[in-house]
Amino acid sequence: MTTISDIAFANQAMLLLIVPHGRAEAIALFALEEGAGSATVFSGHGTVPKPILRMLGLDEVRRELILITLSKQEAASELLHKIRDTGHFSEKNIGIAFIQPLLDITENKDNPAAGNREIETTETNYRALITIVENGEGHAVVDIARENGAAGATIISAMGSADHSTHIFDFDINPRKDLVLLISNKEKADSLQEALLAAFRTSTPGRGIIFSLYVSETLGIMGHENAEQLLSRARAVAAPSPHTALFVMVNRPKTKDIIQACEAAGNMGASIMHGRGIRHTGKAGSFFRESFDVERNMVLMVIKKEQEEEILQILRALDKSDPAYALSVSASYALNFSKFSAAE
């Protein structure tokens, strides 16, 4: 099994870029050269808003999502502009990029409860909205998003785990899901979420979830490229949400252990996305890319605030017990978290 022992457990910022298929690996390798902690690539697709193309099955455009983790938010901003300035990313015709500020989840031995976590964010005009629905419903989410002014959308295939699901791969797993990543104007994010809840709410258990995340800086969205002005208004936000979103990157064969351990601690389900981990070997002029057979998975969990430290301690213990996990964990506030299943 591939071991990525140099990946830090906790991160302070995530840089996410949505680019055309085939562009992700070069950007990921450049980011690692510039000091990023890890880079993972996920396959997805965008949609072209033309009904005639959908009728012909030609409305999908292949996309790749690059998730890059860094130790400091300032480093994420610097890296984003280096990626742009070196020509790897052109916001005019390539894609969308944004920085996700994260909670400080580094272990504090003097205060193991760590109940007063804060997040450094900025007064940006956008939010990242994550919607998880049944397989095939992602297009409907995108249509509603466009009607409500979303700036961009990408659909990524996922799987879900929950108690009422079927038994596959030695742990409970739901049928395939669509994870839709939307970028929406902050002023329209709430109304967009209400529109999606109205369209998809049902009494069927496990129907899906929706929540939003802070965004601290963007590129590729018209009229919002003044990073210096944004960074000058950085502020700390304390506990605005009773829920935390955990993004757990793990070597694929170890995914089952993560799911089972977190469900035993009270987590009620997770979404699993397959990706390719990319690693710098540390040798000058040489890189190593993990093969598709030893993929990295992202396990996305939304947990209650009171569960946060217990689940983080479980993840830390797993990471220390076996380097083959190669865990990379990021946490952020899950703003306005809601379930589509009214009965849950």
N, C-alpha and C positions, 0 to 999 in steps of 0.2 A: 504494500500500500504506500502511496506517496505521502510523505510527511512534509509539512511546510512549517518547520519549527521556528522560523523567524517572524511569523505573523503575530502581532500583539493581540492579546485577548480583548482589550477595551480600546475604543476609538473615540475621538472627539469631534470628528466631522466626516461626512460622506459627500463625495462628489459624484453626481450621476449625470451621465451623458447619453442621449439617444441619438444614434447615428445610423446612416445607411449600412446595410449588410456588407461586411468585408472591411469596414473601416475600424472596427473596435480593437483588434489586436495591436495595431501600430500605436494607437493612443494609449492602451493599457501598458505597453512596454515602455513608452516614453514616460508615463506617470511613475512607473517603478524606478526608472533611471533617475528621476527627480526626487526620489525619497518617499514615495507613497508606501503605506504599509502593506496593502494588498490590492489586487484588481481581479474582478470576476466579471465575466461576460455572459449575458443571457440573450437568447434569441426571442424576438417578438415581431410584431408587425403593426404598422399604422394603417389607416384607411383613408382613401381618397373620397371626398364628399360628392360623388356623382352617382345618382341612382342607376343610370344606364350601365356604368361599369360594374356595379354590384350585380345587376341582372346577368351580366356576362361572366361573373366571377373574376373580374380584373380590378377590383377595388382595393386589394391588399398590397401594401408596399413593405418589403422585408426590412426590418429594423433590428438593431442590436442595442441592448442596454448595458452600459459599462458602469459598474459600481466600484468606486475607488475609496478606500478608507485611509484616513490620515490622523496623525496624533494631535493636530491643532487646527482650529478653524481658519486661522490666518494662513496656514500652509495650504489649505484647500483653495482659498482665494488666489494665492500666488500661482498655484499649479493650474487653475482654470485659465488664467490669463496667459501663462506660458503655452498651454495647449493651443489657445487661440492664436497667439502671436507667432508661433512657429509654423502655422499653416495646417496643423492637424485638424482643426475645427474651425469652420466658418459659419457664424450664426446666420448668415444671409441665406445659405442654401444647403446646409448640411444637417442641422438638427437643433435640438434644445439641450441645454445643460443647466444644472442648478446645484447649489450646495445645501445639504441638509445638516443643520447644527444638531449636535447630540448632547445627551446628558452625560455628566461625568460619572462613570461607573467603575472607576479604578477602586480597587479594594482599599478601604480605610480601616486599619486595624484599631485605631484609637476610637473610631465610631462605627462599628460594624453595621448598625442600623441604617446609617446614611440616609436619614429620612428627609433632609432638606436639600435635595438635589436641585440645581438650577441649570438653565440652558442659556447660552449666549445666542441671541437672535437679533434681528434688525427689522426696521419698519419697511419691509418690502411690500410690493403691490400684489404678490402672488402667494398661493398655497399649493402644495402637492396633495392631491386627493387620490386615495387608494380605494378602489372598489373591487370586491371579489364576488363574482356571480357564477352561475352554472356555465359549463362549457357551451360556447356558441352564443351566449348573451352579451359578450363584450361589445359587439357591433351596436347593439341597442343602447348600451351605456354611452358609447362614443356619439351616437346620434343625438341623444338627450344632452350630452355635454356641449356639443356644438350649438344646439339651440339655446343654451344658457351661457354662451360666451367663453367656453374653455379655450385656452390658447394652444393646447397640444394634447395628444392622447396616444398611448402605446398599449397594446394588448400582449400579455405574456401568459403562456400556458402554465398552469399550476395544478397541484393536487392538494386535497384537504384531509386532515385527520380529525375524527370526532367519534364519540361513543356509539352513535347510531349507524355507523358506516359498515361496509363490508370488510372482510379480513384478507389483506394482501400483504406480501412482503414481511410477514411476521408482526405487523402492527396494523391497527385500524386505519383505513384510508378511504376517503370519499372518492366518487368519480371525479374526473378532471374538472378543473375550474378555469375561469378566465380571470386573471388579475389585470385590471385596467389602471394604468398610471396616468392621471390627468393633471395638467397644470392650469389653474384657474385664477382669475383675478380675485384678490382677497375679498373685495366687496360682493362678488357674485358666488363665492364658494358656498356660503350657507344656503342660498336659494337653489344652487345646483344640487347640493346634497339632499335638500327637501324634495326636489323633483325626482331624483333617483330613488329615494325611499318610497315616494308615492307610486312610482312605476313598478317597483320590484317587491314591495312588501307582501308577505304571504304568511300563512299559518304553518307552512311546511318547515320542519326543523332543518337546520343546517343550510339555509338558503343563501347565506353570504353575509358579508359585513362591509361597512364603509367608514372611513375616518380620514382626517386630513393631518398634514404635517407642516411645521414651519419651513419656510424657504428663506435663506439669508442672502442669496445672490443668484442672478440668472444671466444667461446668455442665449441669444437666439429668439428672444421674445421682443417684438417691436416696441421701442420706446422705453426699454428698461435695461440700459447697459451702463449706467453711471455707478460703478462699484465704489469709487472713492466716497461719494456722497452717502451711499448706503452704509459703508463701514464706519463712518463718522458718527452714525446714530445707533451703534450697537448698544444693547442693553441686556440686562439679565432678567429673565422671566422665571418666576418660581411657581411651581405646582399649579398650572392652569387647568389640568385635566386629571380626572380620577383613573385614567388608563395610561399604560405605557406600551409603546410598540417596540418589540425586540426583533432585531434582524440578526439571526445567528447563521454565520457561514461555517460550514462543516464539510469534511470529506464525505462523499456520498455513502460509503458503507457504514458510517457511524450515525447516520440520520435517525435510524430506529432508536438508538439509545437516547438521543436528545428528546425525541417525541415522548418516549415512555417515561423518562425521568421527570419531565416537566408536567405531563399529565398526572403523574403520581403526586405532584405537589399542588395540584388543583387547577392547572391550566386546562381550559375546556376545548382546545383545538388549535390547529396550526395549518398554515398554507406552505407548501413545499414547491420550490422552483429549482429546476435543474440548470446549472451553469457550468462554465469552464473556468477553472482557476488558472491564473497566469502568474508565474513566479520568476523573479530575477535570480540567477544562480550565484551572483556575487563575483563571478569571474569576468574580467574585462572583455568586452566584446562578445559575451556569450550569454544566451538566455535559455531557460528551460520552460516549455509549456506543457502542462499536464495533458495527458491524452484524454480523449472523450470517454474512455472506459473507466477512468477514475475521476469522475466529475466532482465538482464542488456543488453542494446544495445550499440554498438559502431557506432557512426555516423562519417564517414570519409568524410571530405570536403577538396578540394584543392581550395584555394581562392587567388585572386590577392593581392599583398602586400598592396595596398592602401585600401583594404577592411578589413584588419586584425583588426585594433583597433575598428572599428565600430561593427564588428561581435563579438569580444570579450566583448565589453561593453554590447551588447544584451544578451550574455550568462551569464555574471555576474549578470545582472538585473534579469534574470529568476531564477538563482540559489538563489539569495537573496529573491526572492518573495515567494518561496515555497520550503521547505526542501525536499519535495517528489521527486524533480528532482535528488538530490544527484549527481550533476554534478562533473565530473573530466575531466579537459581539458588539453591536451598536444598539443604543436605546434612545428613544425620543418620545415626546408627549404625543399620544394619540388623541388629537383634538376632535371633539364631537363624535366620538365613537358610537356607532349604532349597528344593530343587526337587522337584516331584512326579514327575519322570522319574528313575527309579532308575538308568538307564543313563548319565545325563549327569554 
